[in-house]
């Protein structure tokens, strides 16, 4: 069964850092352009970052640009989101996402993705 599992969330003070991981099971993660999304209480799920399947291009939401970095480790079949200089408004459940289409374009809309992890909670205290 194809499965995505996020980890690395937790409670951190403003200005701190966390590294989220998305482990893929039952598929080769590097064949897919993938993304990170987040959803805060009372808000819709929003785009955070995306990476092209080759790893040659990345996109970031304006709210996290310069602070977050998306990357992948092919050997570990894992995608990461390094989050630095965290702010209170970064508090949300973070999800990794994968489309059904392999070797596809980099995408930023949640509707472009078909598979989602269970999410990992990130809480930033001020």
The first five atom37 places (N, CA, C, CB, O) and aatype in JSON, in Angstrom:
{
  "aatype": [20, 20, 20, 20, 20, 20, 20, 20, 20, 20, 20, 20, 20, 20, 20, 20, 20, 20, 20, 20, 20, 20, 20, 20, 20, 20, 20, 20, 20, 20, 20, 20, 20, 20, 20, 20, 20, 20, 20, 20, 20, 20, 20, 20, 20, 20, 20, 20, 20, 20, 20, 20, 20, 20, 20, 20, 20, 20, 20, 20, 20, 20, 20, 20, 20, 20, 20, 20, 20, 20, 20, 20, 20, 20, 20, 20, 20, 20, 20, 20, 20, 20, 20, 20, 20, 20, 20, 20, 20, 20, 20, 20, 20, 20, 20, 20, 20, 20, 20, 20, 20, 20, 20, 20, 20, 20, 20, 20, 20, 20, 20, 20, 20, 20, 20, 20, 20, 20, 20, 20, 20, 20, 20, 20, 20, 20],
  "atom_mask": [
    [1, 1, 1, 1, 1],
    [1, 1, 1, 1, 1],
    [1, 1, 1, 1, 1],
    [1, 1, 1, 1, 1],
    [1, 1, 1, 1, 1],
    [1, 1, 1, 1, 1],
    [1, 1, 1, 1, 1],
    [1, 1, 1, 1, 1],
    [1, 1, 1, 1, 1],
    [1, 1, 1, 1, 1],
    [1, 1, 1, 1, 1],
    [1, 1, 1, 1, 1],
    [1, 1, 1, 1, 1],
    [1, 1, 1, 1, 1],
    [1, 1, 1, 1, 1],
    [1, 1, 1, 1, 1],
    [1, 1, 1, 1, 1],
    [1, 1, 1, 1, 1],
    [1, 1, 1, 1, 1],
    [1, 1, 1, 1, 1],
    [1, 1, 1, 1, 1],
    [1, 1, 1, 1, 1],
    [1, 1, 1, 1, 1],
    [1, 1, 1, 1, 1],
    [1, 1, 1, 1, 1],
    [1, 1, 1, 1, 1],
    [1, 1, 1, 1, 1],
    [1, 1, 1, 1, 1],
    [1, 1, 1, 1, 1],
    [1, 1, 1, 1, 1],
    [1, 1, 1, 1, 1],
    [1, 1, 1, 1, 1],
    [1, 1, 1, 1, 1],
    [1, 1, 1, 1, 1],
    [1, 1, 1, 1, 1],
    [1, 1, 1, 1, 1],
    [1, 1, 1, 1, 1],
    [1, 1, 1, 1, 1],
    [1, 1, 1, 1, 1],
    [1, 1, 1, 1, 1],
    [1, 1, 1, 1, 1],
    [1, 1, 1, 1, 1],
    [1, 1, 1, 1, 1],
    [1, 1, 1, 1, 1],
    [1, 1, 1, 1, 1],
    [1, 1, 1, 1, 1],
    [1, 1, 1, 1, 1],
    [1, 1, 1, 1, 1],
    [1, 1, 1, 1, 1],
    [1, 1, 1, 1, 1],
    [1, 1, 1, 1, 1],
    [1, 1, 1, 1, 1],
    [1, 1, 1, 1, 1],
    [1, 1, 1, 1, 1],
    [1, 1, 1, 1, 1],
    [1, 1, 1, 1, 1],
    [1, 1, 1, 1, 1],
    [1, 1, 1, 1, 1],
    [1, 1, 1, 1, 1],
    [1, 1, 1, 1, 1],
    [1, 1, 1, 1, 1],
    [1, 1, 1, 1, 1],
    [1, 1, 1, 1, 1],
    [1, 1, 1, 1, 1],
    [1, 1, 1, 1, 1],
    [1, 1, 1, 1, 1],
    [1, 1, 1, 1, 1],
    [1, 1, 1, 1, 1],
    [1, 1, 1, 1, 1],
    [1, 1, 1, 1, 1],
    [1, 1, 1, 1, 1],
    [1, 1, 1, 1, 1],
    [1, 1, 1, 1, 1],
    [1, 1, 1, 1, 1],
    [1, 1, 1, 1, 1],
    [1, 1, 1, 1, 1],
    [1, 1, 1, 1, 1],
    [1, 1, 1, 1, 1],
    [1, 1, 1, 1, 1],
    [1, 1, 1, 1, 1],
    [1, 1, 1, 1, 1],
    [1, 1, 1, 1, 1],
    [1, 1, 1, 1, 1],
    [1, 1, 1, 1, 1],
    [1, 1, 1, 1, 1],
    [1, 1, 1, 1, 1],
    [1, 1, 1, 1, 1],
    [1, 1, 1, 1, 1],
    [1, 1, 1, 1, 1],
    [1, 1, 1, 1, 1],
    [1, 1, 1, 1, 1],
    [1, 1, 1, 1, 1],
    [1, 1, 1, 1, 1],
    [1, 1, 1, 1, 1],
    [1, 1, 1, 1, 1],
    [1, 1, 1, 1, 1],
    [1, 1, 1, 1, 1],
    [1, 1, 1, 1, 1],
    [1, 1, 1, 1, 1],
    [1, 1, 1, 1, 1],
    [1, 1, 1, 1, 1],
    [1, 1, 1, 1, 1],
    [1, 1, 1, 1, 1],
    [1, 1, 1, 1, 1],
    [1, 1, 1, 1, 1],
    [1, 1, 1, 1, 1],
    [1, 1, 1, 1, 1],
    [1, 1, 1, 1, 1],
    [1, 1, 1, 1, 1],
    [1, 1, 1, 1, 1],
    [1, 1, 1, 1, 1],
    [1, 1, 1, 1, 1],
    [1, 1, 1, 1, 1],
    [1, 1, 1, 1, 1],
    [1, 1, 1, 1, 1],
    [1, 1, 1, 1, 1],
    [1, 1, 1, 1, 1],
    [1, 1, 1, 1, 1],
    [1, 1, 1, 1, 1],
    [1, 1, 1, 1, 1],
    [1, 1, 1, 1, 1],
    [1, 1, 1, 1, 1],
    [1, 1, 1, 1, 1],
    [1, 1, 1, 1, 1],
    [1, 1, 1, 1, 1],
    [1, 1, 1, 1, 1]
  ],
  "atom_positions": [
    [[0.86, -1.19, 0.0], [0.0, 0.0, 0.0], [0.89, 1.24, 0.0], [-0.97, 0.0, 1.24], [1.83, 1.33, 0.79]],
    [[0.6, 2.18, -0.88], [1.33, 3.43, -0.93], [1.01, 4.23, 0.32], [0.98, 4.24, -2.21], [-0.15, 4.38, 0.7]],
    [[2.06, 4.74, 0.96], [1.86, 5.48, 2.19], [2.91, 6.58, 2.32], [1.91, 4.55, 3.4], [4.08, 6.37, 2.0]],
    [[2.48, 7.75, 2.78], [3.35, 8.86, 3.12], [3.22, 9.12, 4.61], [3.0, 10.13, 2.29], [2.11, 9.2, 5.13]],
    [[4.35, 9.24, 5.29], [4.35, 9.43, 6.73], [5.21, 10.63, 7.09], [4.85, 8.16, 7.45], [6.42, 10.62, 6.86]],
    [[4.58, 11.66, 7.66], [5.31, 12.84, 8.1], [5.79, 12.65, 9.53], [4.43, 14.1, 7.99], [5.18, 11.94, 10.33]],
    [[6.9, 13.29, 9.84], [7.43, 13.29, 11.2], [8.26, 14.54, 11.41], [8.25, 12.01, 11.47], [8.56, 15.26, 10.46]],
    [[8.64, 14.78, 12.64], [9.53, 15.89, 12.96], [8.85, 17.11, 13.54], [10.24, 16.28, 11.76], [9.53, 18.06, 13.94]],
    [[7.54, 17.11, 13.6], [6.84, 18.23, 14.2], [7.02, 18.27, 15.7], [5.38, 18.18, 13.85], [7.52, 17.33, 16.3]],
    [[6.59, 19.37, 16.28], [6.7, 19.51, 17.72], [6.48, 20.94, 18.15], [8.04, 19.04, 18.2], [6.01, 21.77, 17.37]],
    [[6.82, 21.21, 19.39], [6.68, 22.54, 19.97], [8.03, 23.23, 19.96], [6.12, 22.45, 21.41], [9.03, 22.67, 20.43]],
    [[8.07, 24.44, 19.44], [9.32, 25.18, 19.34], [9.04, 26.66, 19.6], [9.98, 24.98, 17.96], [7.96, 27.16, 19.28]],
    [[10.0, 27.34, 20.16], [9.87, 28.77, 20.4], [10.06, 29.55, 19.1], [10.88, 29.24, 21.45], [10.76, 29.09, 18.19]],
    [[9.45, 30.7, 19.02], [9.64, 31.58, 17.87], [11.12, 31.84, 17.66], [8.88, 32.9, 18.06], [11.87, 32.08, 18.61]],
    [[11.53, 31.79, 16.41], [12.94, 31.94, 16.07], [13.69, 30.63, 15.98], [13.59, 32.82, 17.05], [14.82, 30.6, 15.5]],
    [[13.09, 29.56, 16.44], [13.72, 28.26, 16.41], [13.55, 27.56, 15.09], [13.17, 27.41, 17.5], [13.03, 28.12, 14.13]],
    [[14.01, 26.31, 15.04], [14.0, 25.54, 13.81], [13.45, 24.14, 14.04], [15.41, 25.45, 13.22], [13.56, 23.58, 15.13]],
    [[12.88, 23.58, 13.0], [12.45, 22.2, 12.95], [12.73, 21.66, 11.56], [10.95, 22.06, 13.31], [12.72, 22.4, 10.58]],
    [[12.97, 20.36, 11.48], [13.07, 19.7, 10.19], [12.02, 18.61, 10.11], [14.48, 19.11, 9.98], [12.03, 17.65, 10.87]],
    [[11.1, 18.79, 9.17], [10.07, 17.8, 8.94], [10.55, 16.79, 7.91], [8.78, 18.46, 8.48], [11.32, 17.12, 7.01]],
    [[10.11, 15.56, 8.05], [10.44, 14.51, 7.1], [9.18, 13.85, 6.6], [11.37, 13.48, 7.74], [8.19, 13.72, 7.32]],
    [[9.21, 13.44, 5.35], [8.12, 12.69, 4.73], [8.71, 11.42, 4.16], [7.38, 13.53, 3.63], [9.4, 11.46, 3.14]],
    [[8.45, 10.31, 4.8], [8.93, 9.02, 4.34], [7.9, 8.37, 3.44], [9.27, 8.1, 5.53], [6.71, 8.33, 3.77]],
    [[8.35, 7.88, 2.3], [7.47, 7.24, 1.34], [7.65, 5.73, 1.38], [7.72, 7.77, -0.07], [8.77, 5.23, 1.42]],
    [[6.54, 5.02, 1.36], [6.55, 3.57, 1.37], [5.73, 3.07, 0.19], [6.01, 3.0, 2.7], [4.64, 3.58, -0.07]],
    [[6.25, 2.08, -0.5], [5.53, 1.49, -1.62], [5.7, 2.22, -2.93], [4.11, 1.41, -1.3], [5.01, 1.9, -3.9]],
    [[6.59, 3.2, -3.0], [6.85, 3.95, -4.22], [8.22, 4.59, -4.14], [5.77, 5.01, -4.46], [8.83, 4.67, -3.08]],
    [[8.69, 5.06, -5.28], [9.96, 5.77, -5.35], [9.68, 7.26, -5.37], [10.79, 5.34, -6.61], [9.21, 7.8, -6.37]],
    [[9.96, 7.91, -4.28], [9.58, 9.31, -4.08], [10.19, 10.23, -5.13], [10.01, 9.76, -2.71], [9.54, 11.19, -5.56]],
    [[11.41, 9.96, -5.55], [12.12, 10.85, -6.46], [11.55, 10.86, -7.88], [13.56, 10.47, -6.51], [12.0, 11.65, -8.71]],
    [[10.59, 10.03, -8.17], [9.94, 10.03, -9.47], [8.81, 11.05, -9.56], [9.39, 8.65, -9.78], [8.22, 11.24, -10.62]],
    [[8.51, 11.72, -8.45], [7.36, 12.6, -8.38], [7.74, 14.0, -7.96], [6.34, 12.03, -7.44], [8.56, 14.2, -7.07]],
    [[7.12, 14.98, -8.61], [7.16, 16.34, -8.1], [6.23, 16.4, -6.9], [6.74, 17.38, -9.2], [5.05, 16.07, -7.0]],
    [[6.76, 16.81, -5.76], [6.02, 16.72, -4.52], [5.92, 18.06, -3.82], [6.66, 15.72, -3.61], [6.6, 19.03, -4.18]],
    [[5.06, 18.11, -2.81], [4.86, 19.37, -2.12], [4.63, 19.2, -0.62], [3.72, 20.09, -2.72], [4.31, 18.12, -0.13]],
    [[4.79, 20.32, 0.07], [4.42, 20.46, 1.47], [3.29, 21.48, 1.57], [5.65, 20.9, 2.34], [3.32, 22.53, 0.93]],
    [[2.29, 21.15, 2.37], [1.17, 22.04, 2.64], [0.97, 22.12, 4.14], [-0.12, 21.55, 1.94], [1.5, 21.3, 4.89]],
    [[0.22, 23.11, 4.57], [-0.1, 23.22, 5.99], [-1.52, 23.73, 6.16], [0.9, 24.15, 6.71], [-2.07, 24.4, 5.29]],
    [[-2.09, 23.41, 7.31], [-3.44, 23.85, 7.62], [-3.5, 24.26, 9.08], [-4.47, 22.76, 7.31], [-3.28, 23.45, 9.98]],
    [[-3.82, 25.52, 9.3], [-3.97, 26.05, 10.64], [-5.44, 26.01, 11.03], [-3.41, 27.49, 10.72], [-6.3, 25.96, 10.16]],
    [[-5.74, 26.04, 12.33], [-7.13, 26.02, 12.76], [-7.93, 27.17, 12.15], [-7.21, 26.1, 14.28], [-7.5, 28.32, 12.18]],
    [[-9.09, 26.84, 11.6], [-9.95, 27.84, 11.01], [-9.54, 28.32, 9.64], [-10.03, 28.98, 11.9], [-10.18, 29.23, 9.09]],
    [[-8.5, 27.75, 9.07], [-8.03, 28.17, 7.76], [-8.01, 26.99, 6.8], [-6.64, 28.78, 7.87], [-8.0, 25.83, 7.2]],
    [[-8.02, 27.32, 5.52], [-7.92, 26.29, 4.49], [-6.47, 25.83, 4.36], [-8.44, 26.82, 3.15], [-5.54, 26.53, 4.73]],
    [[-6.31, 24.63, 3.83], [-4.98, 24.13, 3.57], [-4.26, 25.01, 2.56], [-5.04, 22.67, 3.08], [-4.84, 25.36, 1.53]],
    [[-3.03, 25.38, 2.85], [-2.3, 26.28, 1.99], [-0.96, 25.69, 1.56], [-2.08, 27.6, 2.69], [-0.36, 24.88, 2.26]],
    [[-0.53, 26.12, 0.4], [0.74, 25.68, -0.15], [1.9, 26.24, 0.65], [0.85, 26.09, -1.6], [1.87, 27.4, 1.08]],
    [[2.92, 25.43, 0.85], [4.13, 25.84, 1.55], [5.34, 25.79, 0.63], [4.36, 24.97, 2.78], [6.04, 26.78, 0.46]],
    [[5.59, 24.62, 0.04], [6.77, 24.44, -0.79], [6.56, 23.26, -1.72], [8.03, 24.22, 0.07], [5.77, 22.36, -1.43]],
    [[7.27, 23.26, -2.84], [7.19, 22.17, -3.79], [8.56, 21.95, -4.42], [6.14, 22.45, -4.88], [9.38, 22.86, -4.47]],
    [[8.79, 20.73, -4.89], [10.05, 20.38, -5.52], [9.78, 19.58, -6.78], [10.95, 19.59, -4.55], [8.97, 18.65, -6.78]],
    [[10.47, 19.94, -7.85], [10.36, 19.23, -9.11], [10.99, 17.84, -8.97], [11.04, 20.02, -10.25], [11.92, 17.66, -8.18]],
    [[10.5, 16.89, -9.7], [10.91, 15.5, -9.5], [12.42, 15.29, -9.68], [10.17, 14.61, -10.45], [12.99, 14.4, -9.05]],
    [[13.05, 16.09, -10.52], [14.5, 15.98, -10.69], [15.27, 16.62, -9.54], [14.93, 16.62, -11.99], [16.47, 16.38, -9.38]],
    [[14.59, 17.42, -8.73], [15.24, 18.17, -7.68], [15.88, 19.46, -8.14], [16.25, 17.33, -7.04], [16.52, 20.15, -7.35]],
    [[15.72, 19.79, -9.42], [16.4, 20.94, -9.99], [15.68, 22.26, -9.76], [16.58, 20.73, -11.45], [16.25, 23.32, -10.02]],
    [[14.45, 22.22, -9.29], [13.68, 23.44, -9.11], [12.79, 23.31, -7.89], [12.84, 23.75, -10.36], [12.26, 22.24, -7.61]],
    [[12.64, 24.41, -7.17], [11.76, 24.45, -6.01], [10.93, 25.72, -6.04], [12.57, 24.38, -4.71], [11.32, 26.71, -6.66]],
    [[9.78, 25.68, -5.38], [8.9, 26.83, -5.24], [8.48, 26.96, -3.79], [7.66, 26.71, -6.16], [8.34, 25.96, -3.08]],
    [[8.28, 28.21, -3.35], [7.9, 28.47, -1.97], [6.8, 29.51, -1.91], [9.11, 28.93, -1.17], [6.74, 30.43, -2.73]],
    [[5.93, 29.35, -0.93], [4.98, 30.4, -0.64], [5.73, 31.64, -0.16], [3.95, 29.94, 0.41], [6.77, 31.53, 0.49]],
    [[5.18, 32.82, -0.47], [5.84, 34.05, -0.06], [6.03, 34.12, 1.45], [5.04, 35.25, -0.53], [7.01, 34.7, 1.93]],
    [[5.12, 33.54, 2.2], [5.16, 33.61, 3.64], [6.33, 32.84, 4.26], [3.88, 33.11, 4.2], [6.7, 33.1, 5.41]],
    [[6.9, 31.9, 3.51], [7.99, 31.09, 4.06], [9.29, 31.24, 3.28], [7.59, 29.64, 4.07], [10.31, 30.7, 3.7]],
    [[9.26, 31.95, 2.19], [10.44, 32.11, 1.35], [11.59, 32.72, 2.15], [10.12, 32.97, 0.12], [11.41, 33.72, 2.84]],
    [[12.74, 32.12, 2.03], [13.91, 32.58, 2.76], [14.07, 31.95, 4.12], [13.85, 34.03, 2.91], [15.13, 32.06, 4.73]],
    [[13.03, 31.29, 4.61], [13.08, 30.64, 5.92], [12.99, 29.12, 5.82], [11.96, 31.17, 6.78], [13.6, 28.41, 6.62]],
    [[12.24, 28.62, 4.86], [12.03, 27.18, 4.7], [12.8, 26.67, 3.48], [10.53, 26.85, 4.56], [12.99, 27.4, 2.51]],
    [[13.23, 25.42, 3.54], [13.92, 24.79, 2.43], [13.38, 23.38, 2.23], [15.44, 24.76, 2.66], [13.36, 22.58, 3.17]],
    [[12.94, 23.08, 1.02], [12.46, 21.74, 0.69], [13.59, 20.98, 0.01], [11.2, 21.8, -0.22], [14.34, 21.55, -0.79]],
    [[13.71, 19.71, 0.32], [14.76, 18.89, -0.27], [14.35, 17.43, -0.23], [16.09, 19.1, 0.47], [13.35, 17.06, 0.38]],
    [[15.13, 16.6, -0.9], [14.88, 15.16, -0.92], [16.19, 14.39, -0.78], [14.16, 14.76, -2.2], [17.25, 14.87, -1.17]],
    [[16.09, 13.21, -0.22], [17.19, 12.28, -0.13], [16.77, 11.02, -0.85], [17.59, 12.0, 1.36], [15.96, 10.25, -0.33]],
    [[17.3, 10.8, -2.03], [16.9, 9.66, -2.84], [17.24, 8.34, -2.16], [17.56, 9.72, -4.2], [16.46, 7.38, -2.23]],
    [[18.38, 8.28, -1.51], [18.81, 7.03, -0.87], [17.88, 6.63, 0.26], [20.24, 7.17, -0.34], [17.65, 5.44, 0.49]],
    [[17.34, 7.6, 0.97], [16.44, 7.33, 2.09], [14.97, 7.35, 1.68], [16.67, 8.32, 3.19], [14.1, 7.03, 2.48]],
    [[14.7, 7.72, 0.42], [13.33, 7.82, -0.07], [12.5, 8.75, 0.81], [12.68, 6.43, -0.14], [11.37, 8.44, 1.19]],
    [[13.1, 9.89, 1.14], [12.52, 10.83, 2.1], [12.57, 12.25, 1.56], [13.25, 10.74, 3.44], [13.56, 12.65, 0.94]],
    [[11.52, 13.01, 1.81], [11.48, 14.43, 1.51], [11.52, 15.2, 2.82], [10.22, 14.8, 0.68], [10.94, 14.77, 3.82]],
    [[12.2, 16.34, 2.81], [12.37, 17.14, 4.01], [11.84, 18.56, 3.82], [13.83, 17.18, 4.42], [11.77, 19.07, 2.7]],
    [[11.48, 19.17, 4.93], [11.19, 20.59, 4.97], [11.94, 21.16, 6.16], [9.65, 20.87, 5.08], [11.54, 20.98, 7.31]],
    [[13.03, 21.86, 5.88], [13.79, 22.52, 6.92], [13.15, 23.88, 7.19], [15.29, 22.68, 6.52], [13.03, 24.7, 6.28]],
    [[12.74, 24.11, 8.41], [12.04, 25.32, 8.79], [12.89, 26.09, 9.8], [10.63, 25.01, 9.38], [13.13, 25.61, 10.91]],
    [[13.34, 27.26, 9.4], [14.15, 28.12, 10.26], [13.4, 29.41, 10.56], [15.5, 28.42, 9.6], [12.43, 29.75, 9.88]],
    [[13.86, 30.11, 11.57], [13.25, 31.38, 11.96], [11.74, 31.27, 12.07], [13.61, 32.48, 10.96], [11.0, 32.08, 11.53]],
    [[11.29, 30.26, 12.77], [9.87, 29.99, 12.86], [9.12, 31.11, 13.56], [9.63, 28.68, 13.58], [9.62, 31.72, 14.51]],
    [[7.92, 31.36, 13.08], [7.04, 32.38, 13.62], [5.78, 31.73, 14.18], [6.69, 33.42, 12.56], [5.45, 30.6, 13.83]],
    [[5.09, 32.46, 15.03], [3.85, 31.94, 15.6], [2.87, 31.56, 14.5], [3.22, 32.97, 16.54], [2.16, 30.56, 14.61]],
    [[2.81, 32.35, 13.44], [1.87, 32.09, 12.36], [2.22, 30.86, 11.53], [1.8, 33.27, 11.47], [1.44, 30.47, 10.66]],
    [[3.37, 30.24, 11.79], [3.71, 28.98, 11.14], [3.02, 27.8, 11.81], [5.2, 28.77, 11.15], [3.08, 26.68, 11.3]],
    [[2.38, 28.03, 12.94], [1.7, 26.96, 13.66], [0.61, 26.36, 12.78], [1.1, 27.49, 14.97], [-0.29, 27.06, 12.31]],
    [[0.69, 25.05, 12.56], [-0.26, 24.36, 11.7], [0.07, 22.88, 11.69], [-0.22, 24.94, 10.25], [1.11, 22.45, 12.21]],
    [[-0.82, 22.1, 11.11], [-0.51, 20.73, 10.77], [0.1, 20.73, 9.38], [-1.79, 19.82, 10.83], [-0.47, 21.29, 8.44]],
    [[1.25, 20.12, 9.24], [1.97, 20.09, 7.98], [1.82, 18.74, 7.3], [3.45, 20.41, 8.2], [1.95, 17.69, 7.94]],
    [[1.54, 18.77, 6.02], [1.29, 17.57, 5.23], [2.24, 17.51, 4.04], [-0.16, 17.53, 4.75], [2.53, 18.53, 3.41]],
    [[2.73, 16.32, 3.73], [3.4, 16.12, 2.46], [2.4, 15.55, 1.47], [4.63, 15.18, 2.62], [1.45, 14.87, 1.84]],
    [[2.63, 15.83, 0.2], [1.67, 15.47, -0.84], [2.38, 14.96, -2.09], [0.78, 16.66, -1.18], [3.48, 15.4, -2.42]],
    [[1.73, 14.04, -2.77], [2.26, 13.42, -3.97], [1.16, 13.29, -5.01], [2.88, 12.05, -3.67], [0.03, 12.93, -4.66]],
    [[1.44, 13.58, -6.28], [0.45, 13.37, -7.33], [0.46, 11.94, -7.81], [0.7, 14.32, -8.5], [1.41, 11.19, -7.56]],
    [[-0.6, 11.55, -8.5], [-0.63, 10.23, -9.11], [0.36, 10.16, -10.27], [-2.04, 9.9, -9.59], [0.98, 9.12, -10.51]],
    [[0.52, 11.27, -10.99], [1.38, 11.32, -12.14], [2.84, 11.38, -11.74], [1.04, 12.5, -13.01], [3.24, 12.24, -10.95]],
    [[3.64, 10.47, -12.26], [5.07, 10.48, -12.05], [5.74, 11.35, -13.11], [5.64, 9.06, -12.07], [5.21, 11.54, -14.2]],
    [[6.91, 11.87, -12.78], [7.7, 12.72, -13.68], [6.9, 13.91, -14.2], [8.2, 11.89, -14.85], [7.06, 14.32, -15.35]],
    [[6.05, 14.46, -13.35], [5.19, 15.57, -13.73], [5.78, 16.92, -13.35], [3.85, 15.41, -13.1], [6.87, 17.0, -12.79]],
    [[5.03, 17.98, -13.66], [5.5, 19.33, -13.4], [5.44, 19.69, -11.92], [4.69, 20.33, -14.19], [4.73, 19.05, -11.14]],
    [[6.19, 20.71, -11.54], [6.11, 21.22, -10.18], [4.76, 21.92, -10.02], [7.29, 22.19, -9.87], [4.32, 22.64, -10.91]],
    [[4.11, 21.71, -8.88], [2.74, 22.17, -8.68], [2.57, 22.8, -7.3], [1.77, 21.03, -8.86], [3.26, 22.44, -6.35]],
    [[1.63, 23.75, -7.22], [1.41, 24.49, -5.97], [-0.02, 24.41, -5.45], [1.76, 25.91, -6.17], [-0.28, 24.87, -4.34]],
    [[-0.94, 23.83, -6.21], [-2.33, 23.75, -5.8], [-2.61, 22.41, -5.14], [-3.26, 23.96, -7.0], [-2.18, 21.37, -5.63]],
    [[-3.34, 22.43, -4.04], [-3.64, 21.19, -3.34], [-4.43, 20.22, -4.22], [-4.41, 21.49, -2.07], [-4.27, 19.01, -4.09]],
    [[-5.27, 20.75, -5.11], [-6.05, 19.9, -5.99], [-5.2, 19.17, -7.02], [-7.1, 20.73, -6.69], [-5.68, 18.24, -7.66]],
    [[-3.95, 19.58, -7.18], [-3.05, 18.9, -8.11], [-2.47, 17.62, -7.51], [-1.92, 19.83, -8.51], [-1.88, 16.82, -8.23]],
    [[-2.64, 17.44, -6.23], [-2.08, 16.29, -5.54], [-3.14, 15.26, -5.19], [-1.36, 16.74, -4.29], [-4.3, 15.6, -4.97]],
    [[-2.72, 14.0, -5.15], [-3.65, 12.91, -4.95], [-3.42, 12.12, -3.66], [-3.58, 11.97, -6.1], [-4.36, 11.55, -3.1]],
    [[-2.2, 12.09, -3.18], [-1.86, 11.31, -1.99], [-1.3, 12.22, -0.92], [-0.86, 10.2, -2.33], [-0.5, 13.12, -1.2]],
    [[-1.72, 11.98, 0.31], [-1.35, 12.83, 1.44], [-0.94, 11.99, 2.64], [-2.5, 13.75, 1.82], [-1.46, 10.89, 2.86]],
    [[0.0, 12.52, 3.4], [0.33, 11.9, 4.66], [-0.69, 12.25, 5.72], [1.72, 12.31, 5.11], [-1.66, 12.96, 5.45]],
    [[-0.47, 11.76, 6.92], [-1.41, 11.98, 8.02], [-1.22, 13.34, 8.68], [-1.27, 10.9, 9.05], [-2.08, 13.78, 9.44]],
    [[-0.11, 13.99, 8.4], [0.18, 15.3, 8.96], [0.99, 15.22, 10.24], [-1.1, 16.03, 9.23], [0.92, 14.24, 10.98]],
    [[1.77, 16.27, 10.48], [2.52, 16.39, 11.72], [2.34, 17.8, 12.26], [4.03, 16.08, 11.49], [2.42, 18.78, 11.52]],
    [[2.08, 17.9, 13.55], [1.75, 19.18, 14.17], [3.0, 19.98, 14.46], [0.96, 18.96, 15.45], [3.95, 19.48, 15.06]],
    [[3.0, 21.23, 14.03], [4.05, 22.19, 14.36], [3.41, 23.31, 15.16], [4.75, 22.74, 13.08], [2.47, 23.96, 14.7]],
    [[3.9, 23.52, 16.36], [3.39, 24.58, 17.21], [4.53, 25.5, 17.6], [2.71, 23.99, 18.47], [5.53, 25.06, 18.17]],
    [[4.39, 26.77, 17.28], [5.41, 27.77, 17.56], [4.9, 28.7, 18.64], [5.8, 28.55, 16.27], [3.86, 29.35, 18.47]],
    [[5.61, 28.78, 19.73], [5.23, 29.66, 20.82], [5.97, 30.98, 20.71], [5.53, 29.0, 22.18], [7.12, 31.03, 20.27]],
    [[5.3, 32.05, 21.1], [5.89, 33.37, 21.02], [6.53, 33.78, 22.33], [4.85, 34.38, 20.63], [7.08, 34.87, 22.44]]
  ]
}
